Amino acid sequence: MSILTESKFWIATLERCVKTGAQTAVAFLTADLSGILEVDPIQAASVVGLAVVVSAATSLGSIPISGDGPSAVRAESLNAPRTQAHRAD
């Protein structure tokens, strides 16, 4: 069965796209060095949209490289249990 038919892959890819979009929006707003009301919303949406498309393309392009996850740089497994990366204590 192809990884493209599994919902886990698409959920992980969507999560990466949302994170990339949010990071790009923050970077665009802070790099402009102007007030938030002075930013061109069409241009900002265009930049964020392009970043999301590139994120999705990277996830799709990395399928044969890294196992069953959408990560291109590490062998991510969608079937592995999630662990906490940070501890509060």
C-alpha positions as CSV (number, residue, x, y, z in Angstrom):
1,M,0.0,0.0,0.0
2,S,1.3,3.4,-0.9
3,I,2.1,6.0,1.8
4,L,0.1,8.5,-0.2
5,T,-3.1,6.6,0.7
6,E,-2.5,6.8,4.5
7,S,-4.2,9.6,6.4
8,K,-1.2,9.8,8.9
9,F,1.1,11.0,6.1
10,W,-1.4,13.7,5.0
11,I,-2.0,14.8,8.6
12,A,1.8,15.1,9.2
13,T,2.2,17.0,5.9
14,L,-0.6,19.4,6.8
15,E,1.0,20.0,10.2
16,R,4.3,20.9,8.5
17,C,2.5,23.2,6.0
18,V,0.7,25.1,8.8
19,K,3.9,25.5,10.8
20,T,5.8,26.7,7.7
21,G,3.0,29.1,6.8
22,A,3.0,30.6,10.4
23,Q,6.8,30.9,10.5
24,T,6.8,32.5,7.1
25,A,4.2,35.0,8.1
26,V,6.1,36.0,11.2
27,A,9.3,36.3,9.2
28,F,7.6,38.4,6.6
29,L,6.1,40.8,9.1
30,T,9.3,41.2,11.1
31,A,11.6,41.5,8.1
32,D,9.5,44.3,6.7
33,L,10.4,46.5,9.7
34,S,7.1,48.4,9.4
35,G,3.9,48.3,11.4
36,I,1.6,45.4,10.9
37,L,-1.0,47.7,9.4
38,E,1.5,48.9,6.7
39,V,2.2,45.4,5.3
40,D,0.6,44.6,1.9
41,P,-1.8,41.7,2.8
42,I,-1.8,40.4,-0.8
43,Q,2.0,40.3,-0.9
44,A,2.2,38.6,2.5
45,A,-0.4,36.0,1.5
46,S,1.5,35.3,-1.7
47,V,4.7,34.8,0.2
48,V,3.1,32.5,2.8
49,G,1.2,30.6,0.1
50,L,4.4,29.9,-1.8
51,A,6.1,28.7,1.4
52,V,3.2,26.3,2.1
53,V,3.4,24.9,-1.5
54,V,7.1,24.4,-1.2
55,S,6.6,22.6,2.2
56,A,4.0,20.3,0.7
57,A,6.3,19.6,-2.3
58,T,9.2,18.8,0.0
59,S,7.0,16.4,1.9
60,L,5.9,14.6,-1.3
61,G,9.4,14.6,-2.7
62,S,11.0,13.0,0.4
63,I,8.7,10.0,0.5
64,P,11.3,7.5,-0.9
65,I,14.2,9.1,1.0
66,S,13.1,8.9,4.6
67,G,10.8,5.9,5.2
68,D,7.1,6.6,5.8
69,G,7.2,10.2,7.0
70,P,7.2,13.5,5.2
71,S,10.6,14.6,6.5
72,A,13.5,14.9,4.1
73,V,16.3,15.2,6.7
74,R,15.6,12.4,9.1
75,A,14.1,8.9,9.0
76,E,10.8,9.9,10.6
77,S,8.3,7.1,11.2
78,L,4.6,7.9,11.4
79,N,4.0,4.6,13.3
80,A,6.4,5.4,16.1
81,P,4.8,6.6,19.4
82,R,5.1,10.3,20.1
83,T,7.5,11.3,22.8
84,Q,7.7,14.7,24.6
85,A,10.7,16.7,23.3
86,H,10.7,19.1,26.2
87,R,10.3,18.6,29.9
88,A,8.8,21.1,32.2
89,D,11.1,20.3,35.2
